[in-house]
């Protein structure tokens, strides 16, 4: 006779506390990223995954029956042109700091016309946050999945299996030309500020729609 599988139902109060903790982790990692600790993007990706993603396990927002009623802030707006020769990552900007070019998250500095609110499914798994001329593309889900599952978030795989993620994180370039001759590559690679921007969208969504979920410090 097989032994029945043990389960224990976590009380709602404990799930609420877990959400508060994950949001606190997320804020701390965002603050560290903004101080220049760009490797915090891996922790940011992990927190986002736990808070929003449903798969073999259920996200905190779904366990609390909160996710389906939310409309998420979005600044992603890749327009199909059919002839773009450069990679497109719409939530990353360029900034000059200390005579160097830096890739930075757009946050609230983007054009107002780029801002819109969407249902979770579109925000997470439909809108593109990266596209290259060859046709490779990534959604928020694809980016967070790859970093969390294979690239420093929750595991470090010897082989990465998402070609679009490899293109975005290893091969994408943003450059400016000094006096029209010398190409200078911006840093960090654009997938990191993109993850930071996704965290901004999530936190802003919850602050506006569910302010009671956001820890005060």
C-alpha positions in Angstrom: 0.0 0.0 0.0 1.5 3.3 -1.1 1.9 6.0 1.4 -0.3 9.1 0.8 1.6 12.3 -0.1 1.7 14.7 2.7 0.5 18.3 2.1 0.0 21.2 4.4 -2.1 24.3 3.5 -0.2 27.5 4.1 -2.4 30.1 5.8 -3.2 33.3 3.8 -1.4 35.4 6.4 1.8 33.5 5.7 1.5 34.0 2.0 0.8 37.7 2.5 4.0 37.9 4.6 5.9 36.0 1.8 4.7 38.6 -0.7 5.8 41.4 1.6 9.2 39.8 2.0 9.7 39.3 -1.8 8.7 42.9 -2.5 11.2 44.0 0.1 13.9 41.9 -1.5 12.9 43.4 -4.8 13.2 46.9 -3.6 16.6 46.3 -2.0 18.0 44.8 -5.1 16.6 47.7 -7.2 18.3 50.1 -4.9 21.6 48.2 -5.1 21.3 48.1 -8.9 20.8 51.8 -9.0 24.0 52.2 -7.0 25.9 50.4 -9.7 25.7 46.8 -8.6 24.3 45.5 -11.9 24.6 41.9 -11.0 21.6 42.4 -8.7 19.6 41.9 -11.8 19.8 38.2 -11.2 18.1 38.6 -7.8 15.6 41.0 -9.3 14.6 38.4 -11.9 14.2 35.7 -9.2 11.9 37.9 -7.1 9.8 38.9 -10.1 9.4 35.2 -11.0 8.2 34.2 -7.5 5.8 37.1 -7.4 4.1 36.8 -10.8 4.7 33.5 -12.7 2.4 30.5 -12.7 3.8 27.2 -14.0 4.6 24.0 -12.2 4.3 26.2 -9.1 1.9 29.1 -8.4 2.9 32.7 -8.0 2.3 34.7 -4.8 -0.1 37.0 -6.6 -2.2 34.1 -7.9 -2.2 32.3 -4.5 -3.6 35.6 -3.0 -6.1 35.8 -5.9 -4.8 39.3 -6.9 -3.1 38.9 -10.2 -6.1 38.5 -12.5 -7.6 41.8 -11.5 -4.5 43.9 -12.2 -3.6 46.0 -15.2 0.1 46.3 -15.5 2.1 49.4 -16.4 4.0 49.0 -19.6 6.5 51.1 -21.6 7.2 48.4 -24.2 6.3 49.6 -27.7 8.3 47.8 -30.5 6.7 48.8 -33.8 6.9 46.4 -36.7 8.9 48.2 -39.4 10.2 45.3 -41.5 13.5 47.0 -42.3 15.2 47.8 -39.0 18.9 47.0 -39.2 19.4 47.5 -35.4 18.2 45.5 -32.4 15.4 47.1 -30.6 15.0 47.2 -26.8 12.5 49.9 -26.0 12.9 50.1 -22.2 16.6 50.9 -22.3 18.1 54.4 -22.8 21.6 55.8 -23.2 23.2 58.2 -20.7 26.6 59.8 -20.6 28.2 59.6 -17.1 31.8 60.4 -16.3 32.6 60.4 -20.1 31.3 56.9 -20.6 28.1 55.7 -22.3 25.8 53.7 -20.1 22.7 51.6 -20.8 20.1 52.6 -18.3 16.5 51.5 -17.6 13.9 54.0 -18.9 11.8 53.9 -15.7 9.6 57.0 -15.7 11.8 59.0 -18.2 10.1 57.5 -21.3 7.8 59.5 -23.6 4.3 59.6 -22.1 2.8 58.2 -25.4 4.8 55.0 -24.8 3.0 54.3 -21.5 -0.1 52.1 -21.4 -1.7 49.6 -19.1 -2.4 45.9 -20.1 -3.7 42.7 -18.7 -1.1 40.4 -17.2 -1.0 37.9 -20.0 -0.1 40.5 -22.6 2.4 42.2 -20.3 4.2 39.0 -19.4 4.1 36.8 -22.5 3.0 38.9 -25.5 4.7 42.3 -25.6 8.3 42.2 -26.9 11.1 43.8 -24.9 13.8 42.8 -27.4 13.8 42.1 -31.1 16.8 41.8 -33.5 16.8 42.1 -37.3 17.1 38.3 -37.7 13.7 37.9 -36.1 14.8 36.7 -32.6 12.7 38.2 -29.9 12.0 38.1 -26.2 9.0 38.8 -24.0 9.3 39.7 -20.3 8.6 36.1 -19.4 11.4 34.9 -21.7 13.9 37.2 -20.3 13.1 36.6 -16.6 12.9 32.8 -17.3 16.3 32.6 -18.9 18.1 34.6 -16.2 16.3 33.0 -13.3 16.5 29.4 -14.6 19.9 29.3 -16.4 21.9 32.4 -15.9 22.7 33.4 -12.3 19.2 33.8 -10.9 18.4 30.4 -9.4 20.9 28.3 -11.4 24.0 28.6 -13.6 23.7 26.2 -16.6 26.7 25.2 -18.6 24.6 25.7 -21.8 22.1 28.4 -22.4 19.2 27.2 -24.6 17.3 30.4 -25.5 19.0 31.8 -28.6 17.2 35.2 -28.3 18.4 35.6 -24.7 22.0 34.8 -25.7 21.7 37.4 -28.5 20.3 40.0 -26.1 22.7 39.3 -23.2 25.9 38.6 -25.0 25.8 40.0 -28.6 23.6 43.1 -28.4 25.5 46.3 -28.8 24.6 49.9 -28.2 27.3 52.3 -29.2 27.9 56.0 -29.8 30.5 57.3 -32.1 33.1 59.8 -30.9 33.8 62.4 -33.5 32.3 60.1 -36.1 35.2 57.6 -35.9 35.7 55.7 -32.7 32.9 53.3 -31.7 32.4 53.2 -27.9 30.3 50.4 -26.5 27.9 51.2 -23.7 27.6 49.2 -20.6 26.1 47.2 -18.9 24.6 44.9 -21.5 21.0 45.9 -22.2 19.3 42.9 -20.7 20.3 44.0 -17.2 18.6 47.5 -17.3 15.7 45.8 -19.0 15.2 43.6 -16.0 15.5 46.6 -13.7 12.8 48.3 -15.7 10.5 45.3 -15.5 10.8 45.5 -11.7 9.9 49.2 -11.9 6.8 48.4 -13.9 5.7 45.7 -11.4 6.3 47.9 -8.3 4.5 50.8 -9.9 1.6 48.6 -10.7 1.3 47.3 -7.2 1.8 50.7 -5.6 -1.1 52.1 -7.6 -3.5 49.1 -7.5 -2.6 47.3 -4.2 -0.8 49.9 -2.1 -1.4 47.8 1.0 0.9 45.1 -0.4 3.9 47.4 -0.6 6.2 47.4 2.4 6.9 50.9 3.7 10.6 50.2 4.0 
